[in-house]
Amino acid sequence: MRLKGWEKITMQIGMKKKAGVAIIIFEKTDFKMKATTRDNRGDYIILKRSIQKEDISLVNIYTPNIEAPKYIPILLEDFKGEIDRNTVNVGNFNTPLTSLDRSPRYKFNKETETLNGTLE
């Protein structure tokens, strides 16, 4: 995959090639590669990088629409040792997490509230 101005692209596509995750980084960003962790289903990718001598981790998670509130905490538990205070979780998690992301008629269910607590 190539996008003008966005050369540092890391992606993971699932075996069925219907879904997956990607992290796209602006080409002028001075990221130093440390490690990449991904699964073969295309559900997540973790990039460990160094920027301005600070180690960070970028995590992008894909989940099926219906299973997101239950599946994300399981994934986060699976790679608990990979994440720390310098971890940035990106993606939309396939569920509205705040009132800004949802229609006025949408009501939060308990699973979404639990997911919000997990991500905080």
C-alpha positions in Angstrom: 0.0 0.0 0.0 1.4 3.5 -0.9 0.0 6.9 0.0 1.7 10.1 -0.9 3.5 11.6 2.1 2.7 8.5 4.3 5.5 6.1 3.7 5.7 4.2 7.0 2.7 1.9 6.7 2.4 -1.3 8.8 -0.6 -3.4 8.2 -2.0 -6.8 9.1 -4.8 -8.3 7.1 -6.7 -11.4 8.3 -6.6 -14.7 6.6 -9.9 -14.2 4.8 -8.7 -10.8 3.5 -11.9 -9.1 4.5 -10.7 -7.0 7.4 -7.5 -6.0 9.2 -5.6 -3.2 10.8 -3.0 -0.6 9.7 -1.0 2.1 11.3 0.1 4.8 8.9 2.9 7.2 10.0 3.8 10.5 8.3 7.1 10.0 6.4 8.9 12.9 8.1 8.3 11.4 11.6 11.6 10.2 13.1 10.5 6.8 14.4 13.1 4.2 15.2 11.9 0.6 14.8 12.1 -1.5 17.9 9.5 -4.4 17.4 6.3 -5.3 15.7 3.7 -7.7 17.1 0.8 -8.9 15.1 -1.6 -11.8 15.0 -2.4 -13.9 11.9 -6.2 -13.1 12.1 -5.6 -9.4 11.4 -7.2 -8.4 14.8 -4.3 -6.3 16.1 -0.9 -4.9 15.5 1.5 -3.4 18.1 4.3 -1.2 17.0 7.1 -0.5 19.5 9.0 2.6 18.4 11.3 5.3 19.7 10.6 8.9 18.9 12.8 11.7 20.3 14.5 9.1 22.6 11.2 8.1 24.2 9.9 4.6 23.8 6.2 4.3 22.7 3.8 1.6 21.6 1.0 2.1 19.1 -1.8 -0.5 19.3 -4.5 -0.8 16.6 -7.3 -3.3 17.3 -10.0 -4.6 14.9 -13.0 -6.3 16.4 -16.2 -7.5 14.8 -19.1 -5.1 15.4 -21.2 -7.4 17.6 -18.3 -8.7 19.8 -16.4 -5.5 20.4 -17.3 -4.8 24.1 -16.5 -8.4 25.1 -13.5 -9.0 22.8 -11.4 -5.9 23.4 -10.8 -6.5 27.1 -9.7 -10.1 26.2 -7.2 -8.8 23.7 -5.9 -6.2 26.1 -5.4 -8.9 28.7 -3.6 -11.1 26.1 -0.9 -8.4 25.4 -0.8 -6.9 28.9 2.9 -7.3 29.1 3.4 -5.4 25.8 1.7 -2.2 26.9 2.6 0.4 29.5 2.0 4.1 30.3 3.5 5.1 26.9 1.0 3.1 24.9 -1.4 4.7 22.5 -4.5 2.7 21.5 -5.8 3.7 18.1 -8.9 2.7 16.1 -12.6 3.0 16.5 -13.2 -0.2 18.5 -16.4 -0.7 16.4 -18.5 0.8 19.3 -19.4 4.3 20.3 -17.5 5.1 23.4 -18.6 8.6 24.2 -21.7 10.8 23.6 -19.8 12.5 20.7 -19.6 9.2 18.8 -23.2 8.2 19.0 -26.7 9.3 18.0 -29.0 10.8 20.6 -31.2 7.7 20.6 -28.3 5.3 21.4 -28.1 4.1 24.9 -24.9 2.7 26.4 -25.2 -0.9 27.5 -23.2 -2.4 30.4 -20.6 -4.0 28.1 -19.8 -0.6 26.5 -19.5 1.0 30.0 -17.2 -1.8 31.1 -15.1 -1.3 27.9 -14.9 2.5 28.7 -13.6 1.6 32.2 -11.0 -0.8 30.7 -9.7 1.7 28.2 -9.4 4.5 30.9 
